[in-house]
Amino acid sequence: MPKLSRRPSVPQFNTYQSYKQYLREDFQYCCIYCAIHENEYGGPRGFTVEHFRPKSIFTDLTNDYKNLLYGCNICNPFKGNDWPSDDPLFDGVGYLDPCEHDYDAHFRLKGFEIEGLTQPALYMIERLHLNRRQLVKLRQKRWDEEAVHVKTLQEFHEQIELIDTAIHSQQLSPAIQEQFHTLKQTIANQLHVMIEKWERRWEPLYTLEDYR
């Protein structure tokens, strides 16, 4: 996960919970620690406003948008009030802010488990249980779905190539060629729908209003 960013300005609220919709959008509807998406975890009800620096320790940052993140309701309690260091890279323990650090430089996927490349990353993996069974199975599911999608795309393109070959055959009558043209357009339309659906798979299925 590359370095993320919050929007530069938001309205000022008296309660940090009021920032949830802005955080959802800024962090792409995913937990910033385990990367599970709302659509994979029952919508925004399974997520909370996460204080990067714990509000019990940094009370002045309770409603500071620059200290707020979007986290699932499993990673959030695992982290809790834990704050071993203000400088995790120097001390080798603590938490990496996804808006300050490129997670791709600290974590990598090995099989379906997350591997830490730095000491803070190893600390986070252990403390937040980033290789818990649920997440390992989710990563495998994503990989399987991607493989099926790629294979289906290939099959569609192969069908279109076969039809093109038939269309350009000199042995077919104009009527048969027209039928092949119609078939090709039908398959192309199906392909377009499939690609569009795949590209829209991470659009949120729920709104906060669904849970009020």
N, C-alpha and C positions, 0 to 999 in steps of 0.2 A: 504494500500500500504506500504510494508516494505521499510526500508531505501534503497535508490538507490545509485549508484556510477558512477562517470565519469571514462573514461579510464585514465590511469596515464599520458599519454603524447599524444600530437597531434602536427601536423606541426604548425608553427607560421604564422598567416595571418595578414594583415594590416586592414582588416575589419571583424567585428564580424559576419556578414552575411555568411562569408565563412566557418564558423564552423557548419552550419546547418546540413549537412549530418552526421557529427560525433555526434551531439546532438540527431538527430533522432534515431540513433542506440543505443546510451547510454541510452536514456529514453524510449526505446521500442516503438517508434512511437506514444507515448501518451502525452497529455498535463499533465504536472506534477502537476497541481492544480486540474482539474476536471476529469482527467483520460480518456477523450474521445480519441478514437483511430483514426488515419488518415483514416482508412477504413470506419469509421462511419461519416466522416466529409469532404469528398471530396478530400482527399490526402494532401500533404504537403503545398498546396496553402493556406489552412486554418490554417496553423501554422506559428509561427515566433520564432526567437531567443529571448528568454526572459532574461533580466538582473535581477538577483535576487536582487542585490542592484542596484537601479536605476542609469543609466549612467549619468543622469542629476545632480546627487548628488555626485556619486563616479566616477568621470571622469577617474581616473587612472585605473579603473576596466572595462572600456568599452570593451576592447579586451582580457580580462583575462578569459580563458576558465573555470576556477574554479568558476567564477561568472555567467556563462551562463547556461541557462536551455532551455527546449523545451516547448513552451506554445501555446495554441490555440489563435486565434485572437479575442476571446471574453474575456477570462480571462486576457490576456495581457493588454488591455486598461482599464479593471476594476481596475487592480492593478496600472497601470500608474506609476507615480512618488511617490506614497504613500510609506512612510518609517517612521513609528512612533517610532521605537525602534531598537536598535542594539541587545537588549537582550529581546526578546519577552516573554520568560518563566519567567523572573524576573518582567518585566513591565506589563505583561498580555495583551499586544497588539503587533501586528506586524506579521511577516511572518516566518514560519518554513521552513528551508532549507531541502528539501527532501533527500539531501546527508549527512545531519548531524542529522536529526531526523527521527525516525520511525513513519510514519504517522498513522500506526495502533494503536499506543499508544495515539494518539490525536484525531482521527476521527473514527467513526464507522457508519455502515449502519443500519438505523432503518426504516424498510419498504423499500421504495425506496428513502428516503431522508438521507442526511449526517447529523450526529449529532456530535457536538463538545464535546470532553471530557475535554478539557483544555481551558483556556481563549484565548490564541492565536488562537486555532482552531476555536472558536466561532467568533473571529474577522475576520479570513480568510473566513469563510462561509458567513458572512454578506457582507464583502467588495467585494468578488469575485462572489457573488450570486451563490454559489455552489449547491443550491437547485432550480435553475431556471427551468422552466417547461421543457425545452429541455432535461436537464440532468435527471430529474425524469422520463420522458418518456423513455429515453434511458436505464436507469437502469432496468425499468420494461421490456423493450424489451429483454435485455440480460437475465433476469431471465426467461422469457417465452421461449426463445430459448434453454436455458439450460434444462428446464423442458421437452421440446419436445425431445431433444436429449437423455436424460436419459430414457424417456419412450420408444423411438424407440429402443434404445439398449436392453432394457428389452424384448421387443417384439421379436427382432431378436434371443436373447438367448433362449426364450421360444420355438420358432419355431425349433431351432437346437435341443433342448432337446426332443421335440416331435418326430423329425426325428430319433434321436438316439434310442428312445424307439421302434420305428417301425423297425429300422434296426436289433435290437437284438431280435425281435419277431421270434419265431420258426415257425410261420405259413406262413412266406413269402418265396416265391421261390427265388433262387439266382438272377434271372433276375430282380425281383421287388426290391430286396435289393440293387442291383447295381443302379437302378434308384433313390432310396432314397439316396444313397451315392452321386450321381451326383447332386441331389437337395440340399443336405447339403453343398456340395462344392460351389455351386452357391450362396447360402445364405451367407456362410462364406466370400466369395469374396466381396459380396455387403456390408457386415458388415465392412470389412477391408477398403473398399473405403470410407464409411461414416465416420469411425473413423479418417482416414487420413485427410479427408477434414475438419473435425471439428478441428483437432489439428493444421491445417495450416491456420485457419481462421484469425489469426492476422498477417500473413505475409503481408508486405506492397504491395498494389496493384499498387502503383505509384512510380516513381523515380523523383528526382529533375529535371532531364533532360526533363521529360514530360511537364514541365512548363517553359522551357527556350525558 
